[in-house]
Amino acid sequence: MSLRHGAAVARLLDPATAVLRAAAAVVLAANAVRGIVVAMQARRAATEAPQSAPARSIARTYAAFVGLTLLNPMTIVYFAALVVGHQGGAADSTSSLLIVGAVFVAAVFVAAASWQVLLASGGALLGRALASPRGQLVTALVGNGIIGLLAIRLAWQASLG
């Protein structure tokens, strides 16, 4: 659909904009209320019958991130750039190319390893906090609260226009 067609459709819907915003506000408000009720019920059920989720070890999380890094296309591009960049360097000696390549690989390894340790340990700590019944409740309340605020904003816009 071209921009011209979109403008034509917008002109056709213009008289109903306030009604459509009000309807969208009602739907969002209903979703927010439902989400909050479901979260409270889930919290109550978790309190009555506590079940512990299997904890994922930091080592396993780290290994998963290392695997994702190895599959990352940008990692492959970096190494390909290193190889292609030094193919035309006939003036460079083979030993200097090996040293530069080894330093580059070591730097990439250290940078990637430190980043992966930070992500794995931070993710494990945050995951434990958010996987708890309290963390799930807070996440659900905040998320549905934002949806409720969007509903209020839409209702306010509908009342103005």
C-alpha positions as CSV (number, residue, x, y, z in Angstrom):
1,M,0.0,0.0,0.0
2,S,1.4,3.3,-1.0
3,L,1.7,6.4,1.2
4,R,-1.1,8.0,-0.8
5,H,-3.4,5.0,0.0
6,G,-2.5,5.2,3.7
7,A,-3.4,8.9,3.8
8,A,-6.7,8.1,2.2
9,V,-7.5,5.4,4.8
10,A,-6.4,7.8,7.6
11,R,-8.9,10.4,6.3
12,L,-11.7,7.8,6.3
13,L,-10.9,6.7,9.8
14,D,-10.4,10.3,11.2
15,P,-14.0,10.7,12.4
16,A,-13.8,7.4,14.3
17,T,-10.4,8.1,15.9
18,A,-11.7,9.0,19.3
19,V,-13.9,5.9,19.4
20,L,-11.1,3.6,18.3
21,R,-8.8,5.1,20.9
22,A,-11.5,4.6,23.6
23,A,-11.9,1.0,22.5
24,A,-8.2,0.4,22.5
25,A,-8.0,1.9,26.0
26,V,-10.7,-0.5,27.2
27,V,-8.9,-3.5,25.7
28,L,-5.6,-2.4,27.3
29,A,-7.2,-1.8,30.7
30,A,-8.9,-5.2,30.6
31,N,-5.5,-6.9,29.7
32,A,-3.8,-5.0,32.5
33,V,-6.4,-6.0,35.1
34,R,-6.4,-9.6,33.9
35,G,-2.6,-9.8,34.0
36,I,-2.6,-8.4,37.6
37,V,-5.3,-10.9,38.7
38,V,-3.4,-13.8,37.1
39,A,-0.2,-12.7,38.7
40,M,-1.8,-12.5,42.1
41,Q,-3.4,-16.0,41.7
42,A,0.0,-17.4,40.6
43,R,1.7,-15.9,43.6
44,R,-1.0,-17.3,45.9
45,A,-0.6,-20.7,44.3
46,A,3.2,-20.6,44.6
47,T,2.9,-19.7,48.3
48,E,0.6,-22.5,49.0
49,A,2.6,-25.2,47.1
50,P,6.2,-24.0,46.8
51,Q,8.1,-25.6,44.0
52,S,11.8,-24.9,43.4
53,A,12.8,-24.4,39.8
54,P,16.0,-26.2,38.9
55,A,18.9,-23.8,39.3
56,R,21.1,-23.3,36.3
57,S,24.8,-23.3,37.3
58,I,27.0,-20.4,36.3
59,A,29.3,-22.8,34.4
60,R,26.4,-24.1,32.3
61,T,25.2,-20.5,31.6
62,Y,28.7,-19.5,30.7
63,A,29.0,-22.5,28.3
64,A,25.7,-21.5,26.7
65,F,27.0,-17.9,26.1
66,V,30.3,-19.2,24.7
67,G,28.4,-21.4,22.3
68,L,26.3,-18.4,21.2
69,T,29.5,-16.3,20.8
70,L,31.0,-19.0,18.5
71,L,27.8,-18.9,16.4
72,N,27.9,-15.1,16.3
73,P,28.4,-14.0,12.7
74,M,30.4,-10.9,13.9
75,T,33.0,-13.2,15.5
76,I,33.5,-14.9,12.2
77,V,33.7,-11.6,10.4
78,Y,36.5,-10.4,12.8
79,F,38.6,-13.5,12.1
80,A,37.9,-13.3,8.4
81,A,39.0,-9.7,8.4
82,L,42.2,-10.6,10.1
83,V,42.9,-13.3,7.5
84,V,42.0,-11.2,4.5
85,G,43.8,-8.2,5.9
86,H,47.1,-10.1,6.1
87,Q,46.9,-12.0,2.9
88,G,48.2,-9.2,0.8
89,G,51.1,-8.4,3.2
90,A,53.9,-10.1,1.3
91,A,56.4,-7.5,2.7
92,D,55.6,-8.6,6.2
93,S,57.5,-11.5,7.5
94,T,55.7,-14.7,8.4
95,S,56.9,-14.5,12.0
96,S,55.4,-11.0,12.4
97,L,52.1,-12.1,10.9
98,L,52.1,-15.0,13.4
99,I,52.8,-12.7,16.3
100,V,50.1,-10.2,15.2
101,G,47.6,-13.0,14.7
102,A,48.4,-14.6,18.0
103,V,48.0,-11.3,19.9
104,F,44.8,-10.6,18.1
105,V,43.4,-14.0,18.9
106,A,44.5,-13.7,22.6
107,A,42.9,-10.2,22.8
108,V,39.6,-11.5,21.3
109,F,39.7,-14.5,23.7
110,V,40.3,-12.3,26.8
111,A,37.7,-9.8,25.7
112,A,35.1,-12.4,24.9
113,A,35.8,-14.4,28.0
114,S,35.5,-11.4,30.3
115,W,32.3,-10.3,28.7
116,Q,30.8,-13.8,28.9
117,V,31.7,-14.1,32.6
118,L,30.0,-10.8,33.2
119,L,26.9,-11.8,31.3
120,A,26.7,-15.3,32.8
121,S,27.2,-14.3,36.4
122,G,24.9,-11.2,36.0
123,G,22.3,-13.3,34.3
124,A,22.5,-16.0,36.9
125,L,22.0,-13.5,39.7
126,L,19.2,-11.6,38.0
127,G,17.6,-14.9,36.9
128,R,17.5,-16.1,40.5
129,A,15.9,-12.9,41.6
130,L,13.3,-12.8,38.8
131,A,12.5,-16.6,38.9
132,S,11.4,-16.4,42.6
133,P,7.7,-16.0,43.2
134,R,8.2,-12.5,44.5
135,G,10.3,-11.6,41.4
136,Q,7.6,-13.0,39.1
137,L,4.9,-11.0,40.9
138,V,6.9,-7.8,40.7
139,T,7.7,-8.3,37.0
140,A,4.0,-9.0,36.3
141,L,2.8,-6.0,38.3
142,V,5.2,-3.6,36.7
143,G,4.5,-4.8,33.2
144,N,0.8,-4.7,33.6
145,G,1.0,-1.4,35.4
146,I,2.7,0.0,32.3
147,I,-0.1,-1.4,30.1
148,G,-2.6,0.2,32.5
149,L,-0.8,3.6,32.1
150,L,-1.0,3.2,28.4
151,A,-4.7,2.6,28.7
152,I,-5.1,5.7,30.8
153,R,-3.2,7.7,28.2
154,L,-5.3,6.4,25.3
155,A,-8.5,7.2,27.2
156,W,-7.3,10.7,27.9
157,Q,-6.4,11.2,24.2
158,A,-9.8,9.9,23.2
159,S,-11.5,12.3,25.6
160,L,-9.6,15.2,24.1
161,G,-10.2,14.4,20.4
